[in-house]
Amino acid sequence: MLPNAQHPTRQPYPSRARRWSVLFLVATVMMGGYIFWDIVSPVSTSLKASPVDGGMGWTAAEYGFYAGSYSIFNIFLLMLFFGGVILDKCGIRFTGLLATGIMLLGAVINYLAVRHISPTTYTYLPFSLFGLIPAHIKQQVLVAALGFGLFGMGCDITGITISKIVTKWFTGHELASAMGVQVAMARLGTASALSFSPLIALQWGISAPILTGAVVLLAGFVLFMGYCFMDKAFDRHTRKPSEDMAEEQFSFSDFVKVLNNPGFWLIALLCVFFYSSIRPFMKFATDIMVSQYGVAETTAGWIVAAIPYGTIVLTPLFGSLYDRVGQCILLMTNGCILL
């Protein structure tokens, strides 16, 4: 027997196969969130059609309020900030289950509103939230927006949780490539919603795409429950017993340091300008093509889906390129110029 036969070389934990299995699992959860996020926008023209024509009679202001309600809790109640604090204090497993559960709850409320509340019942609101909410609004729109807002709160907290998961499992490995794949799968969710939502609505009615999205989120919730077991195994292998319950603690002084970092504000503003240009366009693009240019609703969905379909290929490519050669500033600059 060789001298070192009793001490075989241990493979690093987690293995490459386990890392990528985790990535595809949690990226699928996030993909479900993006499917629901864009499941309604391709059928917005049908929503605004009169009930006689099979629509819900939503006005442009009501649809705009519904689309914008995604971020209403995160902006006005700072829920994304508090979600980050919860993630630091309570850990990945608790926060992920909470966030995916809120996503599912919001989706169910959204579906029930569109499916079971009459589009002819109105309510008057004493406040407009800086003009965001129409004063005279359908109860159906109001409840659907509540559900979409809850979904948005859960979806964004799920997003930062999955970012932490990817960092946890891939630090020291193919981190940029992993993030590229995760973003690509998220864009696949967007592209799928834009492409297939009109076909589902055409076959089974306007509420059917929302129900489909809710079922996808239910599957995502179950998948995240499965991830929790893998995460627990990761902690057992990589932490000392005394560290099992220790999570990163939120520190206000660290928060102030981040706010005083000019680089943080440059990146944050870049994200603000990016999302304020792309996301609203994608929410209204299909309706513009249908109402202004006479494009069929199903065709318009496929045209808008060209944007996320392109990122499915390019995002992992540039993530792999960054892992190999670096030059993140050059890549970011060229990306902004292309946009």
N, C-alpha and C positions, 0 to 999 in steps of 0.2 A: 504494500500500500504506500502511495506517495505521502511525503510528510504533510502536505497540506490537504490531503484527501478529506480530513474531517472538517475542514473549514473551506468549503467551496465558495467561489466568488459569488456574492449576492448581486442580483440584478437591481439596478436602482429602482426605487418606488416613487412615483407610479411608472409603470412600463409605458412604452410608446403606445401600445395597443389600448391600454386602459385610459391613458390621457385622451386619445382621440375618440374612444367610445363615450367618455364623459362629455366631450365637446359636442358630438353629434346629438347626444341626448338633450343637453340643455339648450343647444341651438334650435332644436326642434320645438322646445317649449316656447322660445322667443319667436320662432317663425309663426306659431299659432297666434301670438299676440299681434303680429303684423298682418296676418290674414284678417283678423277681426277689425283691426284699425281701418283697413281700406275696403271692407266688404260692402259698405253702403254707397261709397262715392260713385261707383260705376252705374248705379241705378237711381242716382239723384234725380234724373229727369223724370223717371216713373213716379218717384215720390211726390214730385211737384205737379204731376198730372191730376186732373179732377177725379174724385171718387167714381163718377160715372164712367170714366175711361180706365178704371182699374187702379188709379193712383190714390194718394192720400191728401192731395190738395195743399201740400206744404208750400209756403211762400219762400222766396229766395232768402228773406231775413230769417225765417224759421230754420231753414236748412243750414244757413251760415252759423246760427247760434248752436245748432246741434253739432256741426263739425268742430266748432271752436270749444265746445264743452269738454272735449278730451282733456284739455289742460287746465280747466277751471279750478279744480281742487289743488293742483300742483302750484298754480300761480297765486291764487288768493288765500289759500290756507297753508302754503309752504309745505305741502305734504311730501314733495320729493326730498326736501331738506331733512324733514323728520324721518323719512324713510331711510336716508343714509345714516342718521343717528341710530335708528333701530337696528340697521344692519351691523354697525360697529359694536353695539352693545349686546345684541341678542344672537348674532351669528347668521350664517348663510341659511341653515336649515329652517329655522323659525321664520326668518324674513321671507324666504322664497315661498314657503307654504302659505304664509299670510298674503303675499302679493299675488300669487297665482289664484288663490281663493277669491280675492277681491276682483280680479279680472273676470273670473267665471261668474260671480254674483252680478257684476255690472252688465255682462253680456246677457244674462237671463232676464234682468229687468228691462234691458233694451228690447229684447225680443217680445216680452209680454206686452210692452207698451205698444209696439207697432202691430202686434197680432190681435190684441184684445181691447184696446182703448179706441173709442170712436174718434175719427179725425174731424168730426163736426162739433165736438164739445170744446168750448173755449174757456179761458180763465183770464182774469185781469190781475196783474202784479203791481204792487205799490212801489217796486224798485226795478231799475233796469240794469244795474251793475255797470255803470258808466256807458250805457247804451248797448251793451252786449246782448241783453235779453229783451225781445220785443214785449211791450207792455200788454198787448192783446195777443195771446198765444194759445195754441191748441194744447190741451192737457196731454195729448199723446206725445207731442214734441217735448213738452216739459219733462215728462217721466222718462222718455227715451234719452233725453240729454242727461238726466240724472244717472241713468245706467251707463251711458257712454263716458260720463265724467268719472264714475267709480272705476270703470274699466281702464281709463287712461291713468288714473292714480296707480292702480295695480300694475299696469303694463310698464310704466316708467320705473317703478320700484323693482319690478322683475328685471328690467334692463340693467340697472346698476348692480343687482345681485348676481346676474350672470356674468357681467364684466369682472366682478370680484372672483367668481368661480374660475373663469378662464385664466386670470392672473395667478390664482392659487395653484392651479394644476400645471401651468405652462411656464412659470417663471424659471429661467435657466434653460428653457427648451425653445420650441418654435412658437414664441408668443405672438409675434406679428402675423405669422401665417394662420395661427389659430383664430385670432381676432378677425382676420380677413375672411376665413371660412364662415365664422359666426355671422358676420355682416352679410355675406353672400346668401346664407340660408334665410336671414331675415328678409332680404330683398326678394328671395324666391316666394316668401309668403305674400309680400305686397303684389308681386307680379301675378301670382295665382288668384288672389282676390280680384284684381282688376280684370283678369282674363275670363274667369269662370262665373263671377257673381251675376253678370247679366244673363248668362245662359241658364243658371239655376232659377233666377227670378222669372225668366220667360216661361219656364216649364212648370214651376210650382207656386209662383206668386212672390210679391215683394218681401214678405217676411221670411221666406225660405232661406235666402243667403245669410240672414242674421242667425237663424237657428243653426245653420251649418257651421257658422263661426263659433257659436256657443258650444257645439259638440266638439269642435277642434280644441277649444280651450279646456273642456273637461278632460280630453285625452292628455293635454299638456299638464294639467294638475296631477293626473295619475303618474305621468312620466317623472315629474319633479319629486313625487313621493318615492319613486324608485331611486332617483339620484341621492336622496337623503341617506340611504343605506351605503352607497359608495362613498359619500362624503364622510360618514362616520368611520368607515374603514380607513380612509385617507388619514384622518386625525389619529387613529390608533397607531398607524405606522410611522407618522412623522412627528408626533409630539410626545413629550414625557407625560406620565400619568398626571402630574400636578398641573399640567398645562391644558388638560382636556376641556376644562370649563372656562378657560381664560380667552376672552376675545379682545380685539382692539377696543380701547376705551376712547370715547369721544372727548376731545379736549378743546375748550373754547379758544385757548391760546393758539393751538394748531390751526383752528379755523381762521383766526385773525391773520396768521402768517400766510395762509393761502390767499386771502383777500388783498394782502399787501404785495403779492407777487405779480409784477406786470405781465409775465408770461401767461399766468392763469387768465387774465382778462383778455389778452389777445386771442387765446384759444377759445375762450367763452364767446367772444364777439364773433369770431369766425363761425362757430356753430350756430349762433343766433341768425346771422345773415344767411347762412346756408339753408337752415330750416324754414326761415321766413320766405325764402324764394321758392324752394322746391315743394314743400309740403302743401301750402295753399294751392299752388298750381295743380298738383295732382288731385286735390279734392274737387276742383271745379273744372278740370280740363275736359272730362268726358261730357259734361253738361254743355260746355261751350261748343264742342264739336257737334253735338246733337242739335242744339237749338240754333246755332249760328251758321253752321255749314251743312246741315242735313245728313251728317254721318250716322249710320245705324248704331244703336246703343252698344250692341255686342262688338261691332268693329271698333268703335271709339275706345272701348276698354282695352282691346288688344294694342291699339296705337299707344296709349298712355303707358301700358305695361312694358313698352320698349325701354323705358328708363331703368326700372329695376332689373329687367333681364340683362341689360348691359353690365350692371354692377355685379351680377352673379359671376360673370367670367373675370372681370377686371379687378375686383376687390381682392380675391385670393392671390391673383397674379402680383399685385403691388405689395401685398403683405409678405409674400415669399421673397420678392425683390428686396424689401427692407431688411428681412432677416439675413439676406446674403451680403448686401453691400452697404446697408445703412442709408445715409444721406436723407434723413427724414425731412429736413427743411427744404431741400430741393424738390422732393416728391410733393410736399404740401404746396409749395409755390406753383409748381406745374399744374397740380390739381385745381387750384383756385383759378389759374389762367384759363384752363380748359372749360371750367364751369362758366 
